[in-house]
Amino acid sequence: MAATPRPITLAAAVATVVTLGATALALPATAADSGAAAPPRLELKDGTLDWGVKETFRKYVTGIAMGKIEATDGAKQAPDNGVFTFTGGTGAYDTGTHATETAFKGAVRFVSTAHRFDIRIADVKVRTGGNAGAIQADVTLNGATQNDIDLARLDMTGIRPGQGEGGAMVLKDIPATLTAAGAKAFNDMYKEGEKLDPATLTVKAGAPLPDKPTDKPTDKPTEKPTGTPKPTATPTGTPGTPGPGEAVDGRLSWGLKKSFRAYISSGGKVTVEGGAKKITGGYTFPHAKADVDSGAKKIDASFGGSVRFAYKAHGIDMKFSDFKVRANGAKGTLLVDVTTPKGTNNNVKFATLDLSKASYKAKGDVVRLDKVPAAFTAAGAKQFANGAVGSIYKPGQKLDPVTVALSLSEGAELPSGGAQFGGEAGGGTGAAGSGSVGGGGSVGGALGDADSLAATGADAPSAALLGVAGAAVAAGAGAVYAARRTRGTEAL
């Protein structure tokens, strides 16, 4: 197997250990290069995960909270309130995609009667792909269970394998941070991106695994064939198109709504966290997990990171995180978690996606849904509503287009993430300070499309979006709007 020029991740490291003879296995020469045989999957066995979740949290539970910590069902805790070891790890390594998944035995429970919390972490799995990974678990908070959530994000960059007992491979002190889902699981005691204890993973490579489970034979063969085999009229997939599989890397590029960004930039602040980045025309969000079936034209992708829009003077504080793109043929949905001072609305079906012109076919082992038109759903528009007068935005109103890029192999290069691939229909510059009046920030025309403003007037939509109770602010919005109408409002 040719050595990869990229940093050695867990997946690549397993392949390296096998190739160097750490086990008795040898990979078929055709598996990685010629395509004559399907790349084999290797068994992972005798695995352990040493992870303390978060040291300060452990000390808080047994200290100030006067609680207790229990490690059961195969998990152990080191003395003196130390880290946990999850045992019995088994899983698989895909030599074609370099993806791994290992499941462990054991559960850990944090309980405090005084501080009224009961958190249990069980069914722990470690998943890797590319330079990233995740610790997945079932988390029960005060009786309510969330299954298979990505609790922690792993950064595999620069991690090198060491030799363990019995020929095991050890990946030591992998940096871990809390995901948005993990923050919710801990009742928002910690924020997304918070540093967690590093994780140490130990695994042994075993025998090759069958491509598919072997079907159980029937008790006895049928006396005669049930029919004459006939060739299908058309192939079941496009030649050269990869079958179902998990992406190893990816990126979501989206700007939400150009006019909304322009409004916030006139007097507010935008903050990105958790691996999200600001780019020209919007933001990029890092790959968390994605399943791709190009032949069936289906994608189910999740992305990490968050973007927060704050405009203190106008009472705005909105954070968007835990992005999911669900695509099926010509239609799709963008789901988002929306957090305001009132709380978090999870998995909001925020936008519809028009994929009628999208191509699911991989080019250079990258599937790219490029500049997909997006529009508010009723639930998405509702996130901007004020209880008194509703939302300035309406279902069907255009949002910035969405671009998704997913790589299906280690060597596949994602397109440059330096700029958004398109902008909101309707124009507008979106420059910082665009349209600000008297230093107070643009309130009237910058929030929605010109047509909606003309239909509703400035006072109502401004109050609806901003939730501002003061009559002076509402009146100011009207003054801004009137001034713009007088000199010609730019379409936004």
N, C-alpha and C positions, 0 to 999 in steps of 0.2 A: 504494500500500500504506500503510495507516494506521501511524503510528509507534507502537511498543510503549512503554508507560510503564515497563517493567522495565529494569534495567541492560542495556547492549548487550553481548551475548556474541559469540563468533565467528560463530555462525549469524545472529544479528540484524544483525551488522555487514556480512556479505556482502550481505544483502538491502538494507541502507542504501546500500552502495556502488553496487549495481546501480540502485536507484531514483534516486539522485542523478546517474546518467549516467556513472559511472566506466567503464562499458562501453557498447557500442552496444545493449544489450538493454533491453527494457521488459517488465515482468511483465503478463500479461493481467489486466484489471481484475476479472474474475470469479473469479480463482484463489483469492484469499484470503478473499473475503467471501460471494459468493452461493452457492458450491458448484456452480454450473452447469458448471464445468470443474474437473478435478482439479488441485490445486496443482502447478505445474511443478517439476521438479528441474533444477538448474543445474549445469553442468560446472565443476569447479575444476581449474585447470591451472597449470603453471609454478611449482609450490610449492616452498618450502624451509623446513626446520625447523632453526633454530640452537639447539643445546642441548648443554650440556657434561656432562650426567648429574649429576656431583657433583665440584666442583673439588678438594675435599680428597681424594677418592678418586683422581683423576688424579695428584695430587702424591704420594700414597702409593705408587701403582703404580710410578712412575718414580723414586721416592726410596728409602724404606725397603725396599720389596719388591724393588728392583733388577730391575723388570720392564720391559715395553714396551707401547706402545699402537699399534694399527694401525687406520687408517681406510681401507676398501676399497669396491669395487663401487659407487662413486658418492658415497660419503661423504668428507668432507675434514675435516682438523683445522687450526685456526688455529695460527700459529707460537707458540713458547714454551709448549707444552703447553696450548693454548687450547681453546676450545669446538669442537664438531663441527657441520658443516653437512650435513644430509641433503637430497638434491636430487631433481629430477624428480617433484615432488609432483603427484598427480592424484587427483581424487575427485568428490564430489557434495554439493550443498546442497539440502535439501528445503525448499521455501518453505512447505509446509504445516505440518510439525512443527518447522521451524527446526533440524533435526539436520544435522550435517556429519560427513563422514569423508574424510580425505585420507591416501593411502599414499605413502611416499617410498622412493627407492632408497638403498642404502648399508648398510654394516655397520661396527661398531666392535668391536675385540677387545682385552681387557685380559689380559695374560699375565705370571705371575711363577713361574718355576721354583723360586726360593728359598722362596716362601711357598705354593707348590703350589695355584695357582688359574689357571683359564683360563675367562674369561667373554666370550661373544660376543653382541652385541645386533644383530639384523637385522630386516628386514621391518617397519620402523617405521611406525606409523599414528597419526594424531591424530584423536580422536573428541570431539565436543562435543554438548551438549544442555542447554538452560537455562543456569544459571550455573555449570555444572560441565563437566568434560571429562576426558579421559585420554590418556596416551601409551601405546600398545599396541605390543608387540614380541614376536618370538621370541627367547628367551634360552637360550643353551647354557652350562651350568655343568659344567666338567670332563667334557665329552662327552655329558651328558644334556640334551636340549632340551625346553623348555616352549614350546608354540606359542601365539601370540596371547594373552599374558597382559597385564593392565593393569599396566604397570610403574610409572607415575606418575599421580597424581591432579592435575588442573589446576583452579585456582580462577579462573573467568572473571569474577567479580564486579568491576565497576568498570573492566574492560579496555575501552579505546577504540581504534578503528581509526585508523591513520595512513596517509599516502599514500607508496607506494613507487615504484620505478622502473617506467616503462611502465604506470602506472595500477594497479599492484598494491596490495593492501591489506596493511598490516603491523600485526600484533598483537604488541606488544613486551613482553618481560619478564613473561610469564604465570607466576604463582607455581605451583610444582610440589612435591608431597610424595610420598614413597615409599608404595606400597600394601603390603598384607600379602603379596601374590603377589610383588611386587618385592623385599621383604625376603628371601623364600625364595630368589629367583633369585640374590641376592648372598650366599647361604650364611649368612644371618642376621648378616652383618657390621654391618648397620644395622637399626634397628627401623622398623616401620610408623609413618608419620607424620613420619619424618625429612625435614627440608627438603633439597630437591634444587636444582640450578641452575635459574633461571627459563628458560622457553622462549620463543623468538620465532618466530612463524609468519607466513609471507608467501605469499599466494595471489592468483591472478587469476580472476575470474569469466568463464566462457566461455558457450557456447551452451546452450539448453535441452536436456535429455536426454529420450529417449523414456521413457514410463512403464514399458514392458516391452521386453525385447529383441525385435526383429522376427524372427518365425519364418522359417526358410529355405523358399523355395517349392520344391515338388516339381519334378522335371524336366519333367513334363507333367501337365496336368490329367486327372483320371479321366474316363472316358467318360460316366459317369452318377452321380448322387448315390448315396451308400452307404445312404441311408435317409431317411425323412421326419422332419424335426425335430419334436420334441415338447416342449411346455413341461414343466418339472420340476413334480412334484406339490406340492412345498413350497419356499419360498424357502430359499436356502443359508445365510442368516444372519438375525439379528433386525433389523428395520428400525431405523435410527438407531444401530446398533451399529458402531463403527469396525472396519475390517478389520485385518489383520495390520500391525503397525508397532512402532516403538521408542519407549518412554516417554522423555520429556524430563526428568522429575524423579520422585522417589518417596521412600518411607520405609518401613522395617520397624519395627514396635513389638512388643517381646517382653520378657518378664521372666525367662526361663528356667524357674525353679521358685520359687514364692513362699516355700515353707518353707526352701529352700536359701538364699535371700537373707536371710531372717530369721536363720538360723543364722550366716551370715557377719557380719551386722551386729552380732551380740552380742559380737564381739571381734576381728573381722577388718576388712578394707578392700576396697572396690570402686573400681576405677579405669576410666574410659572414655577412649578415645583415638581419633584419626583421624576426628573428626566425629561420633562417637557421643555421645549425651546421656543423662543420668539424668532420668527423669520419674517421676511418681507411679505406682507399680506396675510399674516396669521401666525399659526403655531404648529409645531410638530409634537406628536405624542408617541412614546416608544412602545414597541411590540411587547405584549405580555404573553399572549397565546393565540394561535390561529389554526383552524382546520380548513383546508382548501380542497375542493373537489372540482377541478377545472372542467372535467367532462360533464358533470351534472350541473355546472354553473352555480355552485354553492360555496359560500364563504361564511364562516363564523369566527370573527376576530375580536380580540380584546386588546386594549391599549392602556398603558399606565400614564402617570403624570397628571397634572391638573393646571388649570388656568383660573385665576381669580380676578374679578373686576370689582374695584372698590372706588366709590366716589362719595367720600364722607360728607361733603357739604350737601349732597342730595340724597343721602340715606341709602346708597346702594352698596351692597356687599354680596356678590354672587360668585360661587366657586363651582366650576364644572370639572368632573373627574370620572374615572372608571368608564371610559368610552368603549362602546361595543358596536361593531358593524355586522349586521346580519343581511347577507345578500342571497337572493334566490332568483336566478334568471333575470327578468327585466325589472324586478322590484327589490327594494331593500329598506332597512330601517337603521337609523342611528340612535342608540340608547345612551343616556348620560345620567350620572348622578349629579343632582343640583343641590348645593348647600347654601343656605342663607342663615342669618341669625335666628330664624325660627326653627331651623332643623334641616335635615337632609331628605330629599325625595329620591329614592333609589330606583335605578333602571327606568328612568323616564323615557318613554318612546318619543324622543325629541323631534326627530325629522324623518320625513319620507325621502327615499333615494330613488331617483329615476335612472335605472341601469339599462335602459333599452338600447343604448349605443355603446355600452361597456363591453370590453373583451376580457374574458376570463382566461385566455390562452397565455401560457408563460412564454416570455421572451428572455433568453439568457437565464433561465430558471427563476425569473421574477414575474409574479402576477401583479399587474397594476390596473386598478380601477381609477381612471384618470379624469379629474374635473367632473365628478358625478353631480348633476344638479340635485339640490336639496331644498326642502320646503318644510315650514313649520307643520307639525301635527297640532291637534287641539291641546294635547297634553304639554307639548313644548311651548306653545304660546301662553298657556296658563301659568308657566313659571314666572312670567313677568307681570302677573296680575296684581292689582291692588284690590282689596276686598270691596271697596266702595264703588269703583267704576270699571273694573275689569282690566283687560290687557290692551295695550296699544297694538300688539301683534295679533294677527288672525291666522287660523289654519290655512295652509296653502301659500302663505306669504314666503317669498324666496329668502333663502339663507345663502351664505357662501358655499360654493361647491366643495365637495369632499374628495380627497385623493388618498387612496390606500395602496401601499406597495408592500408586497410580501415575498421574501426570498425562500425558495424551497430547498436550497442546499447551502453548505458552508461557504463555497467560493462565489456564490452569486452576489453581485454588487447592487445595492439599492441605489435608485436615482439620487442625485444631489438633494439634500434637505435644506438648502440655503434660501429657498423662496417658495411661496405657495404657488400651486399650479392653477392659477385663475383667481378671480375675485367675485364679489357679489354682483349680480346683475343690477344694472341701474347706475353704475359709475360711481364717482366720488373719489377723492384722493386718499382719504383716511390718514392724512398726515397729522402729526401731533399738533394740537392747538387749532386744528381746522375749524373755522367758523366760530371761534370763541368771541364773545361780546363782553366788553367791559371787565374782562378777567374772570367773569363768573362762570364761564363754561357754556357751551351751546346746549340748550335744553329743548327748544321746540323742534326745528326741522331736522336735527341730526339723528333723532331716535328711530324714525321709521321711514318708509318710502314716501315720496312726495305725494302720491295719490292718497295714501291713508291719512296724511296730515290734512290734506285739503278736505277730506270727507269728515274728519272728526273735530278739527280745530286743534289749537295747541294746548289749551289749558287741561282738557280731559286726558289726552294721552300722556302728557307730562306727569300728571298726578298719578295716573294708573301705573306707569312704569316706575317712577321714583318713590312712590309712597310718601310724598312730602305733604305734611299736614298744614304747613304755614301758607296762608293766603298770599303772602308777599312773594314767595317763591313761585307759586302758580301764576301770579300776575306777571312776574318777571319773565316766565316762559312765554306768556302771551305777547309781551313786548318784543322779545327776541323774534318770535315767529312773524309778528306784524312787520318788523323792520326788514326781515328777509323777504317777505312777500313784496314789499315796496321796491326793493332793488333787484328782485329776481332770484329766487331760491334755486340753488343747484340741485339737480336730481340726486337723491341719496338712496 
